[in-house]
Amino acid sequence: MYNFNTLALAFALLSGLTVIQNVNAQSNKELISTSKANTKQKTENQDQENAKKWLVKTIETNFNKDTYKMSDMTTKTYAEYKSDAINMEYDNGLTEETFKKKWQNQFNTKYVGTEGFLVPSQDYGKIKVVNCKFLSVTKNKAYIFETTISDLTFKQNYKRDITVIHSGKSFLIADVKEY
C-alpha cells in the first residue's frame, strides 16, 4: 500500500493547490473590484465633464441672447435667493439682516452679490466663459467649478465659483459664489 511519506507528500501537494486556488480567487475578486472602481471613476469623470460643458454652453448661449430667464438655468431655490439679494436695494426688498436670517442656513450669504445674476452689470456685451476649472464634488454629488466669465465688449472679467447639480437628464446652477 501507500507508505506514510507518500501520503504526506500527497497531502502537502493538495494543500498547496488549495492555497493557490484561494489566492487566485482573491486576486480575481480584487481585479473585479478594481475594474468596477475604474468604471465608476470613468462615469464620474464623464459626468463632471458633461456638467462643465453644460455650464459653459448655458452661460454663453443665454447671456448672448436679447433676454434670458435666470430660472431656466438655476434651481428654484437659488433663483429665489438671488432675486431676494438683487431686490434688497429696492423699497419692497428684504433688509440685509432679514435676508441673512432667511437664507443663512442654505447659502453663504457673504458671497451672494446684490447686482445681476453672474454678470453684475445690466448692460453687457459679448459674454464668453474664459475659464471653467473643476474644484470639487460635494457630498450631495454637486460639482463646483471655478469660472471666469468675460465681457469681451466691455473688457470685464467676473470670477465665480458655480455649483452645478443634476436635474433630470441635465443640470442646474444651485449656487454661485461671487468674488
SVG drawing of the C-alpha trace seen along z (x, -y; Angstrom):
<svg xmlns="http://www.w3.org/2000/svg" viewBox="-43 -102 51 104">
<polyline fill="none" stroke="black" stroke-width="0.4" points="0.0,0.0 1.0,-3.6 3.6,-4.5 3.5,-7.4 5.9,-9.6 3.7,-9.2 0.6,-10.2 2.4,-13.2 3.6,-14.3 0.1,-13.9 -1.4,-15.9 1.2,-18.7 0.6,-18.9 -3.2,-19.1 -2.8,-21.7 -0.5,-23.8 -3.0,-23.6 -5.8,-24.7 -3.8,-27.7 -3.0,-28.6 -6.7,-28.4 -7.6,-30.6 -5.0,-33.2 -6.2,-33.1 -9.8,-33.5 -8.9,-36.5 -6.9,-38.0 -9.9,-37.7 -12.1,-39.4 -9.6,-42.2 -9.4,-42.6 -13.2,-42.7 -13.4,-45.2 -10.7,-47.4 -12.5,-47.1 -15.7,-48.3 -14.0,-51.2 -12.3,-52.2 -15.7,-52.1 -17.3,-54.2 -14.4,-56.7 -14.7,-57.0 -18.5,-57.5 -18.0,-60.2 -15.3,-61.9 -17.6,-61.9 -20.5,-63.2 -18.2,-66.0 -17.2,-66.8 -20.8,-66.9 -21.7,-69.3 -18.8,-71.6 -19.8,-71.6 -23.4,-72.3 -22.4,-75.2 -20.2,-76.9 -22.8,-76.4 -25.7,-77.6 -23.9,-80.8 -22.7,-81.7 -26.0,-80.8 -28.3,-82.6 -26.2,-85.7 -25.7,-86.3 -29.4,-86.4 -31.5,-89.5 -33.3,-88.2 -33.0,-85.1 -34.6,-83.8 -32.4,-83.1 -34.9,-80.4 -34.2,-78.4 -30.6,-77.9 -31.0,-77.6 -32.8,-75.7 -36.0,-77.3 -34.4,-77.9 -31.3,-79.6 -33.5,-81.8 -35.5,-82.9 -32.3,-83.5 -30.7,-85.6 -33.9,-87.5 -34.1,-88.4 -30.5,-89.6 -31.0,-91.8 -34.2,-93.3 -32.6,-94.3 -31.7,-97.6 -35.3,-98.4 -38.1,-99.6 -40.1,-96.4 -37.0,-94.2 -35.7,-92.5 -33.4,-94.3 -29.9,-92.8 -30.5,-91.4 -33.8,-89.8 -32.1,-88.4 -29.3,-86.8 -31.7,-85.3 -33.9,-83.8 -31.0,-82.3 -28.0,-81.7 -28.9,-78.0 -28.9,-77.3 -26.3,-79.6 -23.1,-81.5 -24.7,-85.0 -21.3,-86.6 -20.8,-85.7 -24.3,-86.4 -23.7,-89.7 -26.6,-92.1 -26.3,-93.1 -27.2,-90.9 -27.1,-87.2 -23.5,-86.0 -22.8,-89.3 -23.3,-92.3 -24.0,-95.0 -27.4,-95.5 -25.8,-96.4 -23.1,-94.0 -21.6,-93.0 -20.5,-89.6 -20.1,-87.1 -17.6,-84.3 -16.6,-81.8 -12.8,-82.0 -12.1,-79.6 -14.1,-76.7 -12.0,-74.6 -13.4,-71.7 -12.7,-72.4 -14.6,-69.7 -17.6,-67.5 -19.8,-67.9 -21.2,-65.1 -24.5,-65.7 -22.7,-65.0 -22.8,-68.6 -19.9,-69.9 -18.2,-73.1 -16.4,-75.0 -14.1,-78.0 -15.4,-80.0 -14.3,-83.3 -16.9,-85.0 -15.6,-87.6 -17.5,-90.6 -15.4,-90.8 -17.1,-94.1 -16.5,-96.0 -13.3,-94.1 -14.6,-93.0 -13.9,-89.6 -16.1,-88.1 -14.8,-85.3 -17.5,-82.9 -17.5,-79.5 -20.5,-77.9 -22.2,-74.8 -24.0,-72.6 -26.4,-69.8 -28.2,-67.1 -31.7,-67.8 -33.3,-65.1 -31.1,-64.4 -29.4,-67.8 -28.0,-70.2 -28.9,-73.3 -27.0,-76.0 -27.6,-75.6 -25.3,-78.3 -22.9,-81.0 -20.2,-82.5 -19.3,-85.9 -15.9,-87.4"/>
</svg>
